Amino acid sequence: MARVKTCDVQEAQVKKELNQTLQAADPVRADSLLRLQRVRTVRTKNQEREKLRLSEKLGGEHPRVMALQAKIDTNYQVARTLNLESVRARTEVPRVESDDWLVHGRVMSEQGQPVTGMRAALYDSSGCPIETCGSEITDKTGYFNLTIKNVGKNTRTPAEIKKKTADEAREANANANDNADDCEDKASANRNREAFVYVLDRHDVILQRDKRPLTIAPGQAQYLEIVMDDADLDRPTQPRTRYLGNSSTRELHDLNNQKPGCQIDEIRVDHRINFKTQKEALALKYDFCAYCFGKEESKR
């Protein structure tokens, strides 16, 4: 009876070979998708010429013309999808250290086009920025990469840092005034390290808050695609100032003392009015927000 030769294969070696194979396959897949996308684009242009010819002959409302328009719309959608899949296939998975966590992805329009020049940043569940990971401007492909180093050590929000400083001050001086904001009360709830990606414009105005929670865990990388509303992209925005008014509610907020209850990110972009001073807002009959100015200042 013939003996079957066996050999021990290390699991790490198998994983390495598999990863190398998959990484080599992605560029090939991306090229194939791009070629398909070009074929669809050429086909659509030919159909548009045929539609123009038929429209002149039969009229724009003729069933043949309308059926051809439906095919053109479908081809445009397929071409956009193929282009997006090609971009995804070319996206390399960043290397993440065992103690770090990162989220990377793209910001796109509703048509699947990359949105460049936007600032992607991480916020916690209380609406406070996680400043230790910073932010990143989207590149020409709409790509961003946000990394938190040493997960579990550096994911404190500004309120948590402020709380620690206040605690130290109280130990040194019993009369120290603790001025930590409302985010401090939720510091313990943030131990699960849930985060959200916000998209801001060049004036630091929040345009979109992605509602999908991300769980921060060491050694993991997550990919996220954010689709921006065309209405938000088309609206002009103003440079950030200390005081922000909501033209719908006639409420004035102090961004230097922002609280979760202010719900700043819920204010529509076209309702945001920036003021340099409180006097400017009061002259227009704005009232103080009870959260960031205090109930004693607000008439609400």
N, C-alpha and C positions, 0 to 999 in steps of 0.2 A: 504494500500500500504506500503510495507516494506521500511524502510529508509536505505539508503546506508551510512555507516559510512565513514567519510573522515578524513584524518589527514594531517597536514602541514608537508612537508618534506623540510628541508633547502637545498638549492642548494649546499652549501659547503659540507654538509654531503654526498650528492649523488656523488660529485666529489671524495671525500675521499674514499668511498666504491668502486667506479669504478677503481680508481688508485690501490687500494689494490688488487682487483681482477685481474687486468692486470699484476701487478707485480708478483702475485702468479702463473699466467699462463705461464710466460716466462721461468722459470726453467723447467717446464713440457714439454714445446715445445722444449727447448734445448735438453733435454734427448731423446725425440722422434727422433729428427733430428740426434742426435749422433748415435742412434741405427740403423737408416736407412743407415747412412754413413758406419757403420761397416758391414752391410749386403752387401752393394755395393762393399766394399773392398774385402770381402770373395768371392763374385761372380766373381770379376775381377781376383783374383788369380787362381780360378778354370779355368777360360777361358784362362789364360796364359798357364797353364799346357796343356790344350787341344790344344792350338795353337802350342805349341812345338811338341806335338805328331803328329799333322796333317802335320806340316812342314817337319818332318823327313820322313813321309810317302808319301806326295803329292808334297812337295817342297814349298818354301816360296812365290812363285808367284801364287800359285793356288787360284782360286776365293774363295773357302771355307776358306782358310787361311786369305785372305785379308778381307773377310767379318767379320771374327772373330776378326781381328785386329781393325776394325772399331767399333765393339761393345765394345772392351776393352778400346779404346780411349774415347768412350762415357761414359762408366762407371767411368773412372778416372775423367772426367769433372764433372759428377753428384756427385761423392764422394767429390770432392773439394768444389762444391757449397753447399752441405749439411753441410760440416764441417764449412764453412764460415757462413752459416745461424745459425748454432748452437752457434758459437762464438758471433754473433750479438745478439742472444736471451739472452745470458748470460751477455751482457753488461748492467750494471745498468746506468740509467740516473742520472748524478750527480745533487745534489741539488745546485741551484743557487740562491743567494740572490737577492732581488728586485733591488738593485743598481749595481749588477755585471752582467757580460756577460762571457760566456765561449764557447769554441769549443773543442770537444773531438772526438776521432776517432782512426783509425788504419792505419798504413803504411804496405802495403803488396807487395809481388812480383807479377809478371804477372801470376804465378801459384796459387795465393791465399794464399801463405805461409806468416806468419808474418815476418816483417823485424825488427830486434831488434838492439838496440845500435845506432839508428839514432837520430838526434836532430831536433825536430819540433819547429818552431818559427813563430811568426806573423810578417808580413811586411805590410806596407801601400801601396797605389796605386802608390806611387812615388818610390817604391823599397827600402824604409828606414825601418829598424826594429822598431817595437813597443816594446821598451825595458821594459816598465812598466809591461808587463805581463810575461817577462822572456821567458824561453824555457824549454822544457822537453825532456828527453831521452826516446825513445820508449822501453817498457818492453818486456818480452818474448812473449807476444801476439801481439806485434806491437802497443800497445795502448799508447796514449798520451792525456793529458788534459791541455789546456791553458786557464787561467782565467785572466780577467781584472777586477780589483776592482774599484768600484766607477766610472762607465762609465760616460764620459763627463768631468771628472776631471783629470784622469790619463792616457788618451790615447794620450798624446802629444808625438810626435816623437823627437829624439835627435835634429833635426833641429829646431823644435818649441821651445824646451827648450833653444837651443843655441840662437835663435832669441830673446827670452825674456831676456836672460842674456845680449845680445848685446844692446837691448833697454835700459836696466837699466844703462849700461855703458855709453851710449851716453848722458843720462840725467845727469850723474855724471861728465862726461868729454866730452865736445863737440868734442874733437879731438880723441875720442876713435875709434879704427879701427874695423869696423863691418866685421867679416870674416865668416858670416853664409853662408852655402852652398846652392845649388840650391833647396834642399828640402824645404827650408824656403819659397820660392816663392809659393809653393803649399800647404802651411799650411792651408790656408782658404778653399781650395778644399777638405781637409780631414775632414771637419766638418760632412760629411755624414758618417764618420767612416766606410769606406770600408776597409776590410783587406783580406790578402791572407796567406795561410799556406805554408811555405817553408820547405823543408827537407834538412838538412845539415849532413855531415859526422863528424867524431870525430875531423877532422882538420878544421872545420868550412867552408868547401867548399860546396857551394850550389849544390846539386845533382838534385833537382827537385823543380819547382815552380808550385804549384797548381793554375790553372787559374780561378777557380770558386770563384767569389767575395763573401765575407761574410759581412753582414751588422751588425755592432756592435750596439746592442740595450740593454738597461738595463732589467734584469730579464729573459733573454733568453739563451737557450743552444742549440747549433747546433752540429750535428754529421756528420763526414766527413771521407770517406775512400779514401786513396791515394794509387794508384797503381804505383809502381816504375818500370821503364824500366830495364830489365835484364842487358842491356849494361852498364847502370850507376852503377849498383850494382857490376858488375864484374871489372870495371876499378879501378886500384890502384890510390890513390890520395896522394898528398904531404901535409906536414904540412903548415899551413898558414904563410906567411911572409908579410911584408909591401908592397912589390912590386909584382905585378902579370902581367905576360906577356901572350899575346895571340899569340901562335905560328903560327896561320893562317894569322893574319893581321900584325904580327910583331909590335904590339902596347903594350906599357908598361903603367900600371895603378898604381896609388898610392892609396892603400886601406884605408889609413888614411885620404884621402881627396876625397873619392868617391862621384861622382855625378850621378844623374839618367841617364844622357846622356852617361855614361860609359857602361851601359847595361851589368854589370858584370855577372848577372845571365844568360845571353844569350850565354856566352862563353862556348863552349863544354868542358866537363871534360878532354877529351884527348888533348885539345888545351891549357890547363892551365899550365903555367910554373912559378914557384915561384922563386923570386930573393931576396937575402938579401940586396943587394945594387943596386943603379942605375948603377954603374960602370959595374957590371956583365952583365946587360942587354944591355948596350951600346956597350960592347965588342962583342956582338952577333948581332949588327946592329938593335936593337929595337929602335923605335921612341916613343916619349912621347905622351900620350893621350892629346888631346886639351882640354878636359873637366876637368880632375883632376890636370893636370900640368899647364894648361893655353895655350892659342893660341900662345903666344910669345915663348913658349918652344917647341911647336910642329912644325914639318915640313910638316904636312899634310894639 
